[in-house]
Amino acid sequence: MSARDGSSSSANTYHDSRPICHHCPCILQVSGTDKNPGRKFYCCRYWKDSNAKCKFFVWVDEYKPKVWKESEDELKNKLIEMDESCRVARMEAERRKKAKNLLLEELISTKEDHARMETELRNLRNMFAVLDSRIKM
């Protein structure tokens, strides 16, 4: 759909984030053609002036203002950063989980060693008591 489809300017209004051609901020117009009835477009204010030779034209529904594009790029960059932060956080969580599991295994092993030593100590005390009683006889 080009500027040469023929259009009618049933409304010459301005829009906050309108594009700028080589001359000035573009004007918002509404198509009056059978092919695009009521469809809004931006064009150079000299668009119909054959001497101006500026044929800048863009449909409103196909136009992304520069600030939107910049905002979109910023959001994409933030999303990439957040994805990376999440990836790093997941790796750190996994590292901590492994470290916790190792510490738990070590704790269990230490408790088992402690229980064995307690049993051995009781046995030694019992043996000592038996030997001590034999000596006293």
mmCIF file of the C-alpha atoms, coordinates in Angstrom:
data_MODEL
# 
_entry.id   MODEL 
# 
loop_
_atom_site.group_PDB 
_atom_site.id 
_atom_site.type_symbol 
_atom_site.label_atom_id 
_atom_site.label_alt_id 
_atom_site.label_comp_id 
_atom_site.label_asym_id 
_atom_site.label_entity_id 
_atom_site.label_seq_id 
_atom_site.pdbx_PDB_ins_code 
_atom_site.Cartn_x 
_atom_site.Cartn_y 
_atom_site.Cartn_z 
_atom_site.occupancy 
_atom_site.B_iso_or_equiv 
_atom_site.pdbx_formal_charge 
_atom_site.auth_seq_id 
_atom_site.auth_comp_id 
_atom_site.auth_asym_id 
_atom_site.auth_atom_id 
_atom_site.pdbx_PDB_model_num 
ATOM 1   C CA . MET A 1 1   ? 0.000   0.000   0.000  1.00 0.00 ? 1   MET A CA 1 
ATOM 2   C CA . SER A 1 2   ? 1.709   3.104   -1.123 1.00 0.00 ? 2   SER A CA 1 
ATOM 3   C CA . ALA A 1 3   ? 1.173   6.811   -0.990 1.00 0.00 ? 3   ALA A CA 1 
ATOM 4   C CA . ARG A 1 4   ? -0.116  6.718   -4.492 1.00 0.00 ? 4   ARG A CA 1 
ATOM 5   C CA . ASP A 1 5   ? -3.285  4.756   -3.652 1.00 0.00 ? 5   ASP A CA 1 
ATOM 6   C CA . GLY A 1 6   ? -5.053  8.074   -3.561 1.00 0.00 ? 6   GLY A CA 1 
ATOM 7   C CA . SER A 1 7   ? -6.329  9.478   -0.332 1.00 0.00 ? 7   SER A CA 1 
ATOM 8   C CA . SER A 1 8   ? -8.573  12.097  1.026  1.00 0.00 ? 8   SER A CA 1 
ATOM 9   C CA . SER A 1 9   ? -7.619  14.251  3.960  1.00 0.00 ? 9   SER A CA 1 
ATOM 10  C CA . SER A 1 10  ? -10.834 14.234  5.874  1.00 0.00 ? 10  SER A CA 1 
ATOM 11  C CA . ALA A 1 11  ? -8.835  15.117  8.975  1.00 0.00 ? 11  ALA A CA 1 
ATOM 12  C CA . ASN A 1 12  ? -5.584  17.070  9.162  1.00 0.00 ? 12  ASN A CA 1 
ATOM 13  C CA . THR A 1 13  ? -4.513  16.581  12.764 1.00 0.00 ? 13  THR A CA 1 
ATOM 14  C CA . TYR A 1 14  ? -1.296  16.134  14.688 1.00 0.00 ? 14  TYR A CA 1 
ATOM 15  C CA . HIS A 1 15  ? -0.237  13.230  16.829 1.00 0.00 ? 15  HIS A CA 1 
ATOM 16  C CA . ASP A 1 16  ? 2.240   13.299  19.755 1.00 0.00 ? 16  ASP A CA 1 
ATOM 17  C CA . SER A 1 17  ? 4.718   10.820  18.334 1.00 0.00 ? 17  SER A CA 1 
ATOM 18  C CA . ARG A 1 18  ? 4.286   11.512  14.664 1.00 0.00 ? 18  ARG A CA 1 
ATOM 19  C CA . PRO A 1 19  ? 7.183   10.882  12.291 1.00 0.00 ? 19  PRO A CA 1 
ATOM 20  C CA . ILE A 1 20  ? 9.304   13.663  10.881 1.00 0.00 ? 20  ILE A CA 1 
ATOM 21  C CA . CYS A 1 21  ? 10.206  13.797  7.211  1.00 0.00 ? 21  CYS A CA 1 
ATOM 22  C CA . HIS A 1 22  ? 12.860  16.041  5.633  1.00 0.00 ? 22  HIS A CA 1 
ATOM 23  C CA . HIS A 1 23  ? 10.690  19.137  6.020  1.00 0.00 ? 23  HIS A CA 1 
ATOM 24  C CA . CYS A 1 24  ? 8.816   19.009  9.288  1.00 0.00 ? 24  CYS A CA 1 
ATOM 25  C CA . PRO A 1 25  ? 6.676   16.848  11.537 1.00 0.00 ? 25  PRO A CA 1 
ATOM 26  C CA . CYS A 1 26  ? 4.214   14.898  9.451  1.00 0.00 ? 26  CYS A CA 1 
ATOM 27  C CA . ILE A 1 27  ? 0.479   15.379  9.516  1.00 0.00 ? 27  ILE A CA 1 
ATOM 28  C CA . LEU A 1 28  ? -2.080  12.732  10.290 1.00 0.00 ? 28  LEU A CA 1 
ATOM 29  C CA . GLN A 1 29  ? -4.674  12.157  7.620  1.00 0.00 ? 29  GLN A CA 1 
ATOM 30  C CA . VAL A 1 30  ? -7.451  9.677   6.992  1.00 0.00 ? 30  VAL A CA 1 
ATOM 31  C CA . SER A 1 31  ? -7.759  7.756   3.751  1.00 0.00 ? 31  SER A CA 1 
ATOM 32  C CA . GLY A 1 32  ? -10.957 8.175   1.807  1.00 0.00 ? 32  GLY A CA 1 
ATOM 33  C CA . THR A 1 33  ? -10.248 5.521   -0.815 1.00 0.00 ? 33  THR A CA 1 
ATOM 34  C CA . ASP A 1 34  ? -12.321 2.420   -1.422 1.00 0.00 ? 34  ASP A CA 1 
ATOM 35  C CA . LYS A 1 35  ? -9.237  0.295   -0.833 1.00 0.00 ? 35  LYS A CA 1 
ATOM 36  C CA . ASN A 1 36  ? -8.412  1.848   2.572  1.00 0.00 ? 36  ASN A CA 1 
ATOM 37  C CA . PRO A 1 37  ? -11.503 3.668   3.838  1.00 0.00 ? 37  PRO A CA 1 
ATOM 38  C CA . GLY A 1 38  ? -10.937 5.426   7.147  1.00 0.00 ? 38  GLY A CA 1 
ATOM 39  C CA . ARG A 1 39  ? -7.379  4.147   7.472  1.00 0.00 ? 39  ARG A CA 1 
ATOM 40  C CA . LYS A 1 40  ? -5.074  6.704   9.086  1.00 0.00 ? 40  LYS A CA 1 
ATOM 41  C CA . PHE A 1 41  ? -1.698  7.636   7.672  1.00 0.00 ? 41  PHE A CA 1 
ATOM 42  C CA . TYR A 1 42  ? 1.123   10.106  8.213  1.00 0.00 ? 42  TYR A CA 1 
ATOM 43  C CA . CYS A 1 43  ? 2.488   12.137  5.362  1.00 0.00 ? 43  CYS A CA 1 
ATOM 44  C CA . CYS A 1 44  ? 4.594   15.204  4.698  1.00 0.00 ? 44  CYS A CA 1 
ATOM 45  C CA . ARG A 1 45  ? 2.546   18.365  4.785  1.00 0.00 ? 45  ARG A CA 1 
ATOM 46  C CA . TYR A 1 46  ? 3.830   18.938  1.229  1.00 0.00 ? 46  TYR A CA 1 
ATOM 47  C CA . TRP A 1 47  ? 2.904   15.415  0.126  1.00 0.00 ? 47  TRP A CA 1 
ATOM 48  C CA . LYS A 1 48  ? 0.386   16.606  -2.463 1.00 0.00 ? 48  LYS A CA 1 
ATOM 49  C CA . ASP A 1 49  ? 2.626   19.458  -3.624 1.00 0.00 ? 49  ASP A CA 1 
ATOM 50  C CA . SER A 1 50  ? 4.286   18.196  -6.797 1.00 0.00 ? 50  SER A CA 1 
ATOM 51  C CA . ASN A 1 51  ? 7.029   20.855  -6.526 1.00 0.00 ? 51  ASN A CA 1 
ATOM 52  C CA . ALA A 1 52  ? 8.137   19.739  -3.044 1.00 0.00 ? 52  ALA A CA 1 
ATOM 53  C CA . LYS A 1 53  ? 9.046   16.236  -4.199 1.00 0.00 ? 53  LYS A CA 1 
ATOM 54  C CA . CYS A 1 54  ? 8.578   14.835  -0.710 1.00 0.00 ? 54  CYS A CA 1 
ATOM 55  C CA . LYS A 1 55  ? 6.473   11.742  -0.855 1.00 0.00 ? 55  LYS A CA 1 
ATOM 56  C CA . PHE A 1 56  ? 6.954   10.610  2.737  1.00 0.00 ? 56  PHE A CA 1 
ATOM 57  C CA . PHE A 1 57  ? 4.042   8.365   3.670  1.00 0.00 ? 57  PHE A CA 1 
ATOM 58  C CA . VAL A 1 58  ? 3.407   5.697   6.291  1.00 0.00 ? 58  VAL A CA 1 
ATOM 59  C CA . TRP A 1 59  ? 0.256   4.021   7.557  1.00 0.00 ? 59  TRP A CA 1 
ATOM 60  C CA . VAL A 1 60  ? -0.339  4.716   11.253 1.00 0.00 ? 60  VAL A CA 1 
ATOM 61  C CA . ASP A 1 61  ? -0.886  1.018   11.991 1.00 0.00 ? 61  ASP A CA 1 
ATOM 62  C CA . GLU A 1 62  ? 2.509   0.185   10.446 1.00 0.00 ? 62  GLU A CA 1 
ATOM 63  C CA . TYR A 1 63  ? 4.453   3.015   12.087 1.00 0.00 ? 63  TYR A CA 1 
ATOM 64  C CA . LYS A 1 64  ? 6.501   2.596   15.251 1.00 0.00 ? 64  LYS A CA 1 
ATOM 65  C CA . PRO A 1 65  ? 7.699   5.903   16.694 1.00 0.00 ? 65  PRO A CA 1 
ATOM 66  C CA . LYS A 1 66  ? 11.408  6.061   17.442 1.00 0.00 ? 66  LYS A CA 1 
ATOM 67  C CA . VAL A 1 67  ? 10.729  6.310   21.182 1.00 0.00 ? 67  VAL A CA 1 
ATOM 68  C CA . TRP A 1 68  ? 8.665   3.117   20.992 1.00 0.00 ? 68  TRP A CA 1 
ATOM 69  C CA . LYS A 1 69  ? 11.472  1.380   19.125 1.00 0.00 ? 69  LYS A CA 1 
ATOM 70  C CA . GLU A 1 70  ? 13.995  2.626   21.703 1.00 0.00 ? 70  GLU A CA 1 
ATOM 71  C CA . SER A 1 71  ? 11.710  1.527   24.535 1.00 0.00 ? 71  SER A CA 1 
ATOM 72  C CA . GLU A 1 72  ? 11.251  -1.843  22.853 1.00 0.00 ? 72  GLU A CA 1 
ATOM 73  C CA . ASP A 1 73  ? 15.032  -2.200  22.520 1.00 0.00 ? 73  ASP A CA 1 
ATOM 74  C CA . GLU A 1 74  ? 15.514  -1.199  26.172 1.00 0.00 ? 74  GLU A CA 1 
ATOM 75  C CA . LEU A 1 75  ? 12.916  -3.750  27.263 1.00 0.00 ? 75  LEU A CA 1 
ATOM 76  C CA . LYS A 1 76  ? 14.570  -6.449  25.158 1.00 0.00 ? 76  LYS A CA 1 
ATOM 77  C CA . ASN A 1 77  ? 17.949  -5.595  26.719 1.00 0.00 ? 77  ASN A CA 1 
ATOM 78  C CA . LYS A 1 78  ? 16.446  -5.669  30.222 1.00 0.00 ? 78  LYS A CA 1 
ATOM 79  C CA . LEU A 1 79  ? 14.826  -9.010  29.442 1.00 0.00 ? 79  LEU A CA 1 
ATOM 80  C CA . ILE A 1 80  ? 18.196  -10.367 28.279 1.00 0.00 ? 80  ILE A CA 1 
ATOM 81  C CA . GLU A 1 81  ? 19.821  -9.039  31.473 1.00 0.00 ? 81  GLU A CA 1 
ATOM 82  C CA . MET A 1 82  ? 17.065  -10.543 33.630 1.00 0.00 ? 82  MET A CA 1 
ATOM 83  C CA . ASP A 1 83  ? 17.355  -13.878 31.829 1.00 0.00 ? 83  ASP A CA 1 
ATOM 84  C CA . GLU A 1 84  ? 21.099  -13.831 32.493 1.00 0.00 ? 84  GLU A CA 1 
ATOM 85  C CA . SER A 1 85  ? 20.525  -12.900 36.151 1.00 0.00 ? 85  SER A CA 1 
ATOM 86  C CA . CYS A 1 86  ? 18.044  -15.774 36.484 1.00 0.00 ? 86  CYS A CA 1 
ATOM 87  C CA . ARG A 1 87  ? 20.502  -18.166 34.849 1.00 0.00 ? 87  ARG A CA 1 
ATOM 88  C CA . VAL A 1 88  ? 23.260  -17.067 37.248 1.00 0.00 ? 88  VAL A CA 1 
ATOM 89  C CA . ALA A 1 89  ? 20.874  -17.300 40.228 1.00 0.00 ? 89  ALA A CA 1 
ATOM 90  C CA . ARG A 1 90  ? 19.814  -20.822 39.193 1.00 0.00 ? 90  ARG A CA 1 
ATOM 91  C CA . MET A 1 91  ? 23.471  -21.861 38.890 1.00 0.00 ? 91  MET A CA 1 
ATOM 92  C CA . GLU A 1 92  ? 24.211  -20.366 42.319 1.00 0.00 ? 92  GLU A CA 1 
ATOM 93  C CA . ALA A 1 93  ? 21.167  -22.116 43.817 1.00 0.00 ? 93  ALA A CA 1 
ATOM 94  C CA . GLU A 1 94  ? 22.335  -25.420 42.316 1.00 0.00 ? 94  GLU A CA 1 
ATOM 95  C CA . ARG A 1 95  ? 25.863  -24.853 43.657 1.00 0.00 ? 95  ARG A CA 1 
ATOM 96  C CA . ARG A 1 96  ? 24.475  -24.118 47.130 1.00 0.00 ? 96  ARG A CA 1 
ATOM 97  C CA . LYS A 1 97  ? 22.197  -27.154 46.976 1.00 0.00 ? 97  LYS A CA 1 
ATOM 98  C CA . LYS A 1 98  ? 25.193  -29.377 46.181 1.00 0.00 ? 98  LYS A CA 1 
ATOM 99  C CA . ALA A 1 99  ? 27.213  -27.773 48.985 1.00 0.00 ? 99  ALA A CA 1 
ATOM 100 C CA . LYS A 1 100 ? 24.299  -28.278 51.402 1.00 0.00 ? 100 LYS A CA 1 
ATOM 101 C CA . ASN A 1 101 ? 24.005  -31.931 50.390 1.00 0.00 ? 101 ASN A CA 1 
ATOM 102 C CA . LEU A 1 102 ? 27.747  -32.438 50.934 1.00 0.00 ? 102 LEU A CA 1 
ATOM 103 C CA . LEU A 1 103 ? 27.496  -30.824 54.374 1.00 0.00 ? 103 LEU A CA 1 
ATOM 104 C CA . LEU A 1 104 ? 24.500  -33.014 55.239 1.00 0.00 ? 104 LEU A CA 1 
ATOM 105 C CA . GLU A 1 105 ? 26.416  -36.123 54.173 1.00 0.00 ? 105 GLU A CA 1 
ATOM 106 C CA . GLU A 1 106 ? 29.368  -34.995 56.281 1.00 0.00 ? 106 GLU A CA 1 
ATOM 107 C CA . LEU A 1 107 ? 27.079  -34.340 59.258 1.00 0.00 ? 107 LEU A CA 1 
ATOM 108 C CA . ILE A 1 108 ? 25.479  -37.779 58.949 1.00 0.00 ? 108 ILE A CA 1 
ATOM 109 C CA . SER A 1 109 ? 28.916  -39.377 58.674 1.00 0.00 ? 109 SER A CA 1 
ATOM 110 C CA . THR A 1 110 ? 30.139  -37.416 61.706 1.00 0.00 ? 110 THR A CA 1 
ATOM 111 C CA . LYS A 1 111 ? 27.079  -38.459 63.734 1.00 0.00 ? 111 LYS A CA 1 
ATOM 112 C CA . GLU A 1 112 ? 27.656  -42.085 62.749 1.00 0.00 ? 112 GLU A CA 1 
ATOM 113 C CA . ASP A 1 113 ? 31.336  -41.782 63.763 1.00 0.00 ? 113 ASP A CA 1 
ATOM 114 C CA . HIS A 1 114 ? 30.276  -40.178 67.046 1.00 0.00 ? 114 HIS A CA 1 
ATOM 115 C CA . ALA A 1 115 ? 27.783  -42.996 67.743 1.00 0.00 ? 115 ALA A CA 1 
ATOM 116 C CA . ARG A 1 116 ? 30.489  -45.624 66.996 1.00 0.00 ? 116 ARG A CA 1 
ATOM 117 C CA . MET A 1 117 ? 32.938  -43.858 69.297 1.00 0.00 ? 117 MET A CA 1 
ATOM 118 C CA . GLU A 1 118 ? 30.313  -43.611 72.058 1.00 0.00 ? 118 GLU A CA 1 
ATOM 119 C CA . THR A 1 119 ? 29.680  -47.354 71.733 1.00 0.00 ? 119 THR A CA 1 
ATOM 120 C CA . GLU A 1 120 ? 33.413  -48.056 71.735 1.00 0.00 ? 120 GLU A CA 1 
ATOM 121 C CA . LEU A 1 121 ? 33.867  -45.829 74.780 1.00 0.00 ? 121 LEU A CA 1 
ATOM 122 C CA . ARG A 1 122 ? 31.082  -47.684 76.653 1.00 0.00 ? 122 ARG A CA 1 
ATOM 123 C CA . ASN A 1 123 ? 32.667  -51.002 75.734 1.00 0.00 ? 123 ASN A CA 1 
ATOM 124 C CA . LEU A 1 124 ? 36.080  -49.792 76.917 1.00 0.00 ? 124 LEU A CA 1 
ATOM 125 C CA . ARG A 1 125 ? 34.578  -48.529 80.182 1.00 0.00 ? 125 ARG A CA 1 
ATOM 126 C CA . ASN A 1 126 ? 32.859  -51.877 80.690 1.00 0.00 ? 126 ASN A CA 1 
ATOM 127 C CA . MET A 1 127 ? 36.129  -53.704 79.986 1.00 0.00 ? 127 MET A CA 1 
ATOM 128 C CA . PHE A 1 128 ? 37.957  -51.351 82.328 1.00 0.00 ? 128 PHE A CA 1 
ATOM 129 C CA . ALA A 1 129 ? 35.353  -51.954 85.042 1.00 0.00 ? 129 ALA A CA 1 
ATOM 130 C CA . VAL A 1 130 ? 35.713  -55.734 84.585 1.00 0.00 ? 130 VAL A CA 1 
ATOM 131 C CA . LEU A 1 131 ? 39.526  -55.505 84.720 1.00 0.00 ? 131 LEU A CA 1 
ATOM 132 C CA . ASP A 1 132 ? 39.362  -53.178 87.688 1.00 0.00 ? 132 ASP A CA 1 
ATOM 133 C CA . SER A 1 133 ? 37.079  -55.582 89.556 1.00 0.00 ? 133 SER A CA 1 
ATOM 134 C CA . ARG A 1 134 ? 39.460  -58.504 88.795 1.00 0.00 ? 134 ARG A CA 1 
ATOM 135 C CA . ILE A 1 135 ? 42.424  -56.544 90.067 1.00 0.00 ? 135 ILE A CA 1 
ATOM 136 C CA . LYS A 1 136 ? 40.623  -55.724 93.316 1.00 0.00 ? 136 LYS A CA 1 
ATOM 137 C CA . MET A 1 137 ? 39.875  -59.358 94.001 1.00 0.00 ? 137 MET A CA 1 
# 
